[in-house]
Amino acid sequence: MSAVPAGFPDPETTRRAYAEGDFAAALVAYKFFYPDVSMEALMQGTRAAGARDNEAFIVLDTTPRHVIYTPNSDTPYGGTVLDLAEWGPVVIEIPAGPYVALVDDHHRWVADMGLPGPDGGAGGRHLICPPGWEGDVPEGCRVAHAPTWKVYVVLRRLPVDGPEAALAALREVRVYPLDHPERADAYGFVDVCDQDIDLTPRAWEDNLAYWEVLHRIVDAEPARDEYRPMYGLLAQLGIAKGRPFAPDAERRELLARAARTGRDQLLATTFDGRRPERSVWEDRRWEWVGLQPANGDFEDEHYLDTEARDRWFAQAVVASPAMFRRKAGSGSLYWLAARDADGAWLDGSRTYRLRVPGPVPAGLFWSLTVYDSETRSQVVTGRGRAAMRSLYEKPAPDLDGTVDLYVGPTPPAGQEERRLRTVPGRGWFAYFRIYGPAEPAFDGSWRPGDFEAVPEGDGPSV
């Protein structure tokens, strides 16, 4: 073989450049489209649980048997897939009351309904329109336009009148095609409270299946003009609308490796973040779950906050502006803790104490929920619950008004009723939620303690 003239790449340089370029493109594309693949898992899991598109909601009380990224078990949930290609515009009627509802498309937020929506809990009709629809809107309908054919509706009902009443109230929501209001009472509800379900993309997120699922989404949904550069990265990897996805052995290995690395990068952003504003207070380990409080699309004034977006979707499945508001009396707030007071990762083999000063500045109620750091869902210990809630368990305060909660495999003597069990050998993290947060939760005049490891042998275990 003759020598390569100066200025041209030799074969090894070309091979390395393409391999490195494709891997870099795959990492960027993996993280950017993770919300799409995660939403697809939510949709497929809903169907697998017995609720077909345009036919029924699943309703659940979100116990550890329901594998979902960081759900709360404070409010019952409902979820359904709408196929706008089949039905066209869809009307969702939300009754008056403490409903919290949203619509997300395959990639991002579409609309809020209920308390966080434009009706503010007064009830109302919401029209979800498919791509390109320009028909007449009935008087009194609040309109949102979805850029994808498939959308997901999430319902919650605050259990201010008890959990059973809240579950029943979910069934009062009505869904029907705009052109067929007579179908309003036909939409069904599938109770999965006692059913094992998995609504996460964990089976796909670290292997080639991630890209296969993403190809099907790209092929089925309308292209978005603002995502053209990202579609270009996918095309470089062999994923494009209207084309088969048939990677060779070398490309398959590269994509699988990129999925593993991308997943690891998402988890690092979630649990070992580098941005200082993630901390709620300088003297505590608690962090804001959402780094970007501006809106539900992670848009800063000048750029898309991809790091905040990565952090959120590695541990959650849908988003809306209501989830990131930091305003007294508005909605709820979430804080995350993955380390103890000394900065060590929370370990399921150890027992910790969390001191919660009283009174908690909650206009409604508060809760502590414990999640497995691998599944990002509630810890599974055989107890059937992974949360301590002021509305249900009602942990009794001590004489000074504080509540000491314990998390670990064995509690100190006499503390079983205030203990959440963990699994030895597995990492865990916690969310502290406040519903209807008052100003002290924001100005720092009230703050929970950190998780403090209880020394072994500190009193007999029970």
Secondary structure as the mmCIF struct_conf table of DSSP 4:
data_model
#
loop_
_struct_conf.conf_type_id
_struct_conf.id
_struct_conf.beg_label_comp_id
_struct_conf.beg_label_asym_id
_struct_conf.beg_label_seq_id
_struct_conf.end_label_comp_id
_struct_conf.end_label_asym_id
_struct_conf.end_label_seq_id
HELX_LH_PP_P HELX_LH_PP_P1 SER A 2 PRO A 5
TURN_TY1_P TURN_TY1_P1 ALA A 6 GLY A 7
BEND BEND1 PHE A 8 PHE A 8
HELX_LH_PP_P HELX_LH_PP_P2 PRO A 9 ASP A 10
HELX_RH_AL_P HELX_RH_AL_P1 PRO A 11 PHE A 32
TURN_TY1_P TURN_TY1_P2 PHE A 33 PHE A 33
HELX_RH_AL_P HELX_RH_AL_P2 TYR A 34 ALA A 48
TURN_TY1_P TURN_TY1_P3 ALA A 49 GLY A 50
TURN_TY1_P TURN_TY1_P4 ASP A 53 GLU A 55
STRN STRN1 ALA A 56 LEU A 60
TURN_TY1_P TURN_TY1_P5 PRO A 64 ARG A 65
STRN STRN2 HIS A 66 VAL A 67
BEND BEND2 TYR A 69 THR A 70
BEND BEND3 SER A 73 THR A 75
STRN STRN3 TYR A 77 ASP A 83
HELX_RH_AL_P HELX_RH_AL_P3 LEU A 84 TRP A 87
BEND BEND4 PRO A 89 PRO A 89
STRN STRN4 VAL A 90 ILE A 94
HELX_LH_PP_P HELX_LH_PP_P3 PRO A 95 PRO A 95
BEND BEND5 ALA A 96 PRO A 98
STRN STRN5 TYR A 99 ASP A 104
BEND BEND6 HIS A 106 ARG A 108
STRN STRN6 TRP A 109 GLY A 114
TURN_TY1_P TURN_TY1_P6 LEU A 115 PRO A 116
BEND BEND7 GLY A 117 GLY A 117
TURN_TY1_P TURN_TY1_P7 PRO A 118 GLY A 121
BEND BEND8 ALA A 122 ALA A 122
STRN STRN7 GLY A 124 CYS A 129
HELX_LH_PP_P HELX_LH_PP_P4 PRO A 130 PRO A 130
TURN_TY1_P TURN_TY1_P8 PRO A 131 GLY A 132
HELX_LH_PP_P HELX_LH_PP_P5 ASP A 136 PRO A 138
TURN_TY1_P TURN_TY1_P9 GLU A 139 GLY A 140
STRN STRN8 CYS A 141 HIS A 145
BEND BEND9 PRO A 147 TRP A 149
STRN STRN9 LYS A 150 ARG A 157
TURN_TY1_P TURN_TY1_P10 VAL A 160 ASP A 161
HELX_RH_AL_P HELX_RH_AL_P4 PRO A 163 LEU A 170
TURN_TY1_P TURN_TY1_P11 ARG A 171 GLU A 172
STRN STRN10 ARG A 174 PRO A 177
TURN_TY1_P TURN_TY1_P12 LEU A 178 ASP A 179
HELX_RH_3T_P HELX_RH_3T_P1 PRO A 181 ARG A 183
TURN_TY1_P TURN_TY1_P13 ALA A 184 ALA A 186
STRN STRN11 GLY A 188 ASP A 191
TURN_TY1_P TURN_TY1_P14 CYS A 193 ASP A 194
BEND BEND10 GLN A 195 GLN A 195
STRN STRN12 ILE A 197 ASP A 198
BEND BEND11 THR A 200 THR A 200
TURN_TY1_P TURN_TY1_P15 ARG A 202 ASP A 206
BEND BEND12 ASN A 207 ASN A 207
TURN_TY1_P TURN_TY1_P16 LEU A 208 LEU A 208
HELX_RH_AL_P HELX_RH_AL_P5 ALA A 209 ALA A 220
BEND BEND13 GLU A 221 GLU A 221
HELX_LH_PP_P HELX_LH_PP_P6 PRO A 222 ALA A 223
HELX_RH_3T_P HELX_RH_3T_P2 ASP A 225 TYR A 227
HELX_RH_AL_P HELX_RH_AL_P6 ARG A 228 GLN A 236
TURN_TY1_P TURN_TY1_P17 LEU A 237 GLY A 238
TURN_TY1_P TURN_TY1_P18 LYS A 241 GLY A 242
BEND BEND14 ARG A 243 ARG A 243
HELX_RH_AL_P HELX_RH_AL_P7 ALA A 249 PHE A 271
BEND BEND15 ASP A 272 ASP A 272
HELX_RH_3T_P HELX_RH_3T_P3 PRO A 276 ARG A 278
STRN STRN13 SER A 279 SER A 279
BEND BEND16 VAL A 280 VAL A 280
TURN_TY1_P TURN_TY1_P19 GLU A 282 ASP A 283
BEND BEND17 ARG A 284 ARG A 284
STRN STRN14 GLU A 287 TRP A 288
BEND BEND18 VAL A 289 VAL A 289
BEND BEND19 LEU A 291 LEU A 291
BEND BEND20 ALA A 294 ALA A 294
TURN_TY1_P TURN_TY1_P20 GLY A 296 ASP A 297
STRN STRN15 GLU A 299 GLU A 299
BEND BEND21 GLU A 301 TYR A 303
STRN STRN16 LEU A 304 LEU A 304
HELX_RH_AL_P HELX_RH_AL_P8 THR A 306 PHE A 313
TURN_TY1_P TURN_TY1_P21 ALA A 314 GLN A 315
BEND BEND22 VAL A 317 VAL A 317
HELX_RH_3T_P HELX_RH_3T_P4 PRO A 321 PHE A 324
TURN_TY1_P TURN_TY1_P22 ALA A 328 GLY A 329
BEND BEND23 SER A 330 GLY A 331
STRN STRN17 SER A 332 ALA A 337
STRN STRN18 ARG A 339 ARG A 339
TURN_TY1_P TURN_TY1_P23 ALA A 341 ASP A 342
BEND BEND24 GLY A 343 GLY A 343
HELX_LH_PP_P HELX_LH_PP_P7 ALA A 344 ALA A 344
STRN STRN19 TRP A 345 TRP A 345
HELX_LH_PP_P HELX_LH_PP_P8 LEU A 346 LEU A 346
STRN STRN20 ASP A 347 ASP A 347
TURN_TY1_P TURN_TY1_P24 GLY A 348 SER A 349
BEND BEND25 ARG A 350 ARG A 350
STRN STRN21 TYR A 352 VAL A 356
BEND BEND26 GLY A 358 PRO A 359
STRN STRN22 ALA A 362 ASP A 372
TURN_TY1_P TURN_TY1_P25 SER A 373 THR A 375
BEND BEND27 ARG A 376 SER A 377
STRN STRN23 GLN A 378 GLN A 378
BEND BEND28 THR A 381 GLY A 384
STRN STRN24 ALA A 387 ARG A 389
TURN_TY1_P TURN_TY1_P26 SER A 390 GLU A 393
HELX_LH_PP_P HELX_LH_PP_P9 PRO A 395 PRO A 397
TURN_TY1_P TURN_TY1_P27 LEU A 399 ASP A 400
BEND BEND29 GLY A 401 GLY A 401
STRN STRN25 VAL A 403 VAL A 407
BEND BEND30 GLY A 408 THR A 410
HELX_LH_PP_P HELX_LH_PP_P10 PRO A 411 PRO A 411
STRN STRN26 PRO A 412 PRO A 412
TURN_TY1_P TURN_TY1_P28 ALA A 413 GLY A 414
HELX_RH_3T_P HELX_RH_3T_P5 GLU A 416 ARG A 418
STRN STRN27 ARG A 419 LEU A 420
TURN_TY1_P TURN_TY1_P29 PRO A 424 GLY A 425
STRN STRN28 GLY A 427 GLY A 427
STRN STRN29 TRP A 428 PRO A 437
TURN_TY1_P TURN_TY1_P30 GLU A 439 GLU A 439
HELX_RH_AL_P HELX_RH_AL_P9 PRO A 440 ASP A 443
BEND BEND31 GLY A 444 TRP A 446
STRN STRN30 PHE A 451 ALA A 453
HELX_LH_PP_P HELX_LH_PP_P11 VAL A 454 PRO A 455
TURN_TY1_P TURN_TY1_P31 GLU A 456 GLY A 457
BEND BEND32 ASP A 458 GLY A 459
STRN STRN31 SER A 461 SER A 461
#
